[in-house]
Amino acid sequence: MDLQSALAWLMGPEGIEDPYPAYQALHEHGPVVQVTDSMFVVVGYDAANQILRDPSISVVNEARLDRDWPAWRTNRAATLLTETVLLTDPPDHGRVRPLLAGWFSARRVADLRGFVREQSDRLADGVAGRCAKDGVADLVKDFALPLPVWIMCHILGVPPSDHRWFEERAGDLLIVMEASPQPEELERGNRTTREIEAYMTDLVAARRRRPADDLPSALVAAHDRDRTALTAQEILSHLVLLMAAALDSTAYLLANGLLHLLRHPEHATRLRADDGFAQPYVEELLRWDAPSQFTVRRATSTMRVAGTTLPPDAEILILLGAVNRDPRRFDSPQEFRPDRPGNHSLSFSAGPHFCFGAPLARLEAQIALPAVLRRLPDLTLAGEPTRLNRRAIRWYGRVPATATQTTPQTTTGAVPQTVSVA
């Protein structure tokens, strides 16, 4: 496959279903592929690692948005993201990030282990109930999507009665990050962002009146101590972002992981029997089929990467899915090997914009995947999964599954069939 054919594959329907043949072809053209005078595609692991860790590299800025999407300022989802650490450079990025990252430290994530296990078990019970009642469960709607939403709601202090409301909306928040979203999708993302921002406005007001042990209360306190450290609008923008990030970092990982387990029962059998297998399985899953397939950066000055000179203001498309299958870094990268030594993907990025929610995403996957498999020993696919029309995110709209055997319930009482906690 030549360069133009590989790029056409990625931009066509084949790129949504399976981008990896194109990635494999791009590797034959080197770690950094020049597409135009100012556009470069990065598929090499070392090259991507260098760029992501370089503090002088910029994320997508307003000038690029003005060029590529003149109407972006009318879409609240887009403008909100530019107010967050996701799309800001120093000094704003370094000013705000520590206030958020501390809530996802190793210690805090370890403290959530029991809660994650409890919620995973409750949802696994719900999947069992759905199979018993309807014959088929949807592993996206009934498990992969609600779990990270519930966990993030817990961190944000959202009451259980509102969990379902967020389940129905969280998936629309990052549609603006897609390569070519449809107008109706952009409008839905715009509407949903405004709804969630209004909810967070009320939540922040409630925490100002009565603080609690949650992230909104901590951000309000940081703002009250020093309003130059965090503005009132930045509080709202980041609370909305975190709800979206719960899906970006975990729900897609869970859906992809469950589907792979159902298609490879030997891994499911091992995961049921061996607690220690969860960690290497999740790491290989992150490498082999990264939930987030690409990220964009901009060079602020001339730089040399893998023998290629990038000019100032060069646009850099880092194909994380290709980077994680770089044959220069990983032996037989197309093979799924859970026991792969030295397995470290770039699925959560690296450097200043490394995903601070990565430890929580890993914990959720390591606990949740065995939980549903043990609850349903004969869980199998009940039809073809439905993949959403997404390029930036490897995501399924539906993964139908069925089971006839169940182990005893792991929680007291059944989860309602709406999979929301009452």
Stockholm file with secondary structure:
# STOCKHOLM 1.0

chainA/1-422         MDLQSALAWLMGPEGIEDPYPAYQALHEHGPVVQVTDSMFVVVGYDAANQILRDPSISVVNEARLDRDWPAWRTNRAATLLTETVLLTDPPDHGRVRPLLAGWFSARRVADLRGFVREQSDRLADGVAGRCAKDGVADLVKDFALPLPVWIMCHILGVPPSDHRWFEERAGDLLIVMEASPQPEELERGNRTTREIEAYMTDLVAARRRRPADDLPSALVAAHDRDRTALTAQEILSHLVLLMAAALDSTAYLLANGLLHLLRHPEHATRLRADDGFAQPYVEELLRWDAPSQFTVRRATSTMRVAGTTLPPDAEILILLGAVNRDPRRFDSPQEFRPDRPGNHSLSFSAGPHFCFGAPLARLEAQIALPAVLRRLPDLTLAGEPTRLNRRAIRWYGRVPATATQTTPQTTTGAVPQTVSVA
#=GR chainA/1-422 SS CCHHHHHHHHHSHHHHHCCHHHHHHHHTTCSEEECSSSEEEECCHHHHHHHHHCTTCBCCCHHHHHHHCTTGGGCHHHHHHTTSGGGCCTTHHHHHHHHHHGGGSHHHHHHTHHHHHHHHHHHHHHHHHHHHHHSCEETIIIIITHHHHHHHHHHHTCCGGGHHHHHTTGGGTTGGGSSSCCHHHHHHHHHHHHHHHHHHHHHHHHHHHSCCSSHHHHHHHHHHHCTTTSCHHHHHHHHHHHHHHHIIIIIHHHHHHHHHHHHCHHHHHHHHHCGGGHHHHHHHHHHHTCSBCEEEEECSSCEEETTEEECTTCEEEEEHHHHTTCTTTSSSTTSCCTTCTTCCCCTTCCGGGCCTTHHHHHHHHHHHHHHHHHHCTTCEECSCCEECSCSSBCCEEECEEECSCCCCCSSSSCCCTTCCCC
#=GC SS_cons         CCHHHHHHHHHSHHHHHCCHHHHHHHHTTCSEEECSSSEEEECCHHHHHHHHHCTTCBCCCHHHHHHHCTTGGGCHHHHHHTTSGGGCCTTHHHHHHHHHHGGGSHHHHHHTHHHHHHHHHHHHHHHHHHHHHHSCEETIIIIITHHHHHHHHHHHTCCGGGHHHHHTTGGGTTGGGSSSCCHHHHHHHHHHHHHHHHHHHHHHHHHHHSCCSSHHHHHHHHHHHCTTTSCHHHHHHHHHHHHHHHIIIIIHHHHHHHHHHHHCHHHHHHHHHCGGGHHHHHHHHHHHTCSBCEEEEECSSCEEETTEEECTTCEEEEEHHHHTTCTTTSSSTTSCCTTCTTCCCCTTCCGGGCCTTHHHHHHHHHHHHHHHHHHCTTCEECSCCEECSCSSBCCEEECEEECSCCCCCSSSSCCCTTCCCC
//
